[in-house]
Amino acid sequence: MKTLQARLEQRKEELLSLWESLYHNNAIEPLYHLLEKTHAKRSKELLLLDAQREQNPTWYLSSDMTGEMLYTDKFNKTFAGLEEKLPYLLQRKVKYLHLMPCLKMPPDPNDGGYAVEDFTQFDAQLGTTEDFISLAKACRNHQISLCLDFVLNHSSDTHRWALQAKAGDEKFKKRYFFIKEKALVDAYEATTPEVFPQQAPGNFTYLPELDEYVLTTFNHFQWDLNYANSEVLLAMIESVLTLANYGVEVFRFDAIPYIWKQWGTSNRNLPEVHSLIRIFRLVLEIVAPLCIIKGEVVMAPKEVAPYFGTENRPECHLLYNVSLMVQMWNTLATRDTRLLEKNLSELPTEIPSTACWVNYLRCHDDIGWGIEDEELQNLGFSPFDHKQFLISFYLGTFPGSFAKGELYEYNEKTLDARNCGTTSSLCGLERALENHDVYQWELSLKRIVLAHVFIYLSKGLCILYSGDELATLNDYHYKQNPHLAKDSRNMHRPNFDWEKTKEPTPESTYVSMHLNSVIGYRSTQKDFRSDSSQRVISASDSAVLALKRGADHLVLANFSEYQKEVRFDYPAFGFYNEVFSDREVVLNTSSFIIGPYQYLVLKRM
């Protein structure tokens, strides 16, 4: 086992170089002291796991790394309540558990916990620090790695630093961006896009008590942190390492493209951002090498991939494949796999060997239609008309739509919007149940399963949103809560329905049975490791797509409600076994029949 000093010495030269590139003549010694101090507080149990992970540094690429994300309070109220329900997660082979924001937050507004009041204390309604440490230990005992959101870009305006800044303390004002001159504010706005133009227009908030503006990229109550001040970086590193000492194994770094600001730029993806993320990775490798970083970068894959870093200087271990999620919903609406095929074929592969994409069908957030205009034009679509189609389709107003959802961030001028809804409601189950339509009910269940299966068997670590395995429908009760009513995303963040686990519905039984089967099989096959090869195989019908995974597996999927007779552009024909039906399948130059919304997992015989 390497010592702290050995790990530090191995990385010291690069760490110093990065530090000096950001802070010039500021001494780095406070960082070294911080690393020693936090490492000294690390438990023997965590030190042992550090040593084990150093021997197996790509543990998270394993095919049995099945992930799930949930809100603690919505799942079972508290950390202790969640610990009681770990057997349920273990039944479904969960090995990676992402807890949505649970650090101390103001009562309202708090942006679902992304307005953080203290970066090392937990929301009292969820439990104490000791409760969290107990949960983390229980997860480790069951080989579940705990993931926690860490908000890098901003704090709540009720954070201790913000309160000191409001009181006029210049030291703490320097941890944010305070501007007196309106001309400087206007200059920033001239080059920097708005994140939420409807919900939170502009990038600054005026504080009349100080007669100054403060930078608030996301919301007026979320103040951007100034990483050009080394005290901010030191404090945030200390918070990360403190949480690592509590037992956090995966850090989801929120909104990382925004964390460095420079007037005259777009204030997105600046070079200094990469330096900061690299510093965070290095300090974790030094103090808590069992930990990894998952980055949230909501852009096209070619723009996301640079946040993996390089082979010699890696940054994030994991990054979301947001485009895969978007293309899955586009494919279900259009019954056309061409954009999905393009996304999978062009997924950047020149990434570090330690890097991994994270796949998901939905999350706590909305679905934004970030499809490049050129991609749509190349297929003969009008970009504006196609996005309007998708918006209305998943709202449920487009003729023939099977979906039921709501809009988020609707812009009356541009007609742009994002869509919200649970997987099951967007896939047609809610509408089918309301209409007592058995045929549409069957199709909706097939859509739900097919979409999840394709996500699970694509290259990367897959994360399920808690409750989707039970075919959870939209929850409209949020409209009755004045604190939640303005945010339609709350519709797809319902409380977990434990009654369905005791008395399953036909829908929950169907979905959970299929997902459990696929997860169970995937976990035993090295072809489905996140670092195994993937090749997209075209079919003669655009509704059908196939993936070759690893050496021996083919995944075939029909994204339409019609039976298809297809031929595949694939030279390696031969005899296969369909793993779930245990029947022999012969692939050759003849056409092949695949049923409505059917998926087949073939293994070479």
Secondary structure, DSSP 4 states (H G I P E B T S, - for coil): ---HHHHHHHHHHHHHHHHHHHHTTS-SHHHHHHHHHHHHT--HHHHHHHHHHHHSTTGGGSTT-EEEEE-HHHHHSSHHHHHHTHHHHHHTTEEEEEE---EE--SSS-GGGTS-SEEEEE-TTT--HHHHHHHHHHHHHTT-EEEEEEE-SEEETTSHHHHHHHTT-HHHHTTS-EE--HHHHHHHHHHS--SBTTTB-SSEEEETTTTEEEE-SSBTTEEEP-TTSHHHHHHHHHHHHHHHHHT--EEEEETGGGS---TTS-SSS-HHHHHHHHHHHHHHHHH-TT-EEEE---S-HHHHGGGGB-SSSB--SEEE-HHHHHHHHHHHHHT--HHHHHHHHTS---S-TT-EEEEES--SS-B-----HHHHHHTT--HHHHHHHHHHHHHT-STT-----EEES--TTT---EEE--HHHHTTHHHHHHHT-HHHHHHHHHHHHHHHHHHHHSSSEEEEETTGGGTPPP-GGGGG-TTTTT-GGGGG-PPP-THHHHS--HHHHHHHHHHHHHHHHHTT-GGGSTTS-EEEEEBSSTTEEEEEETTTEEEEEE-SSS-EEE-B--S--EEEEETTTTEEEEESSS-EEE-TT-EEEEEE-
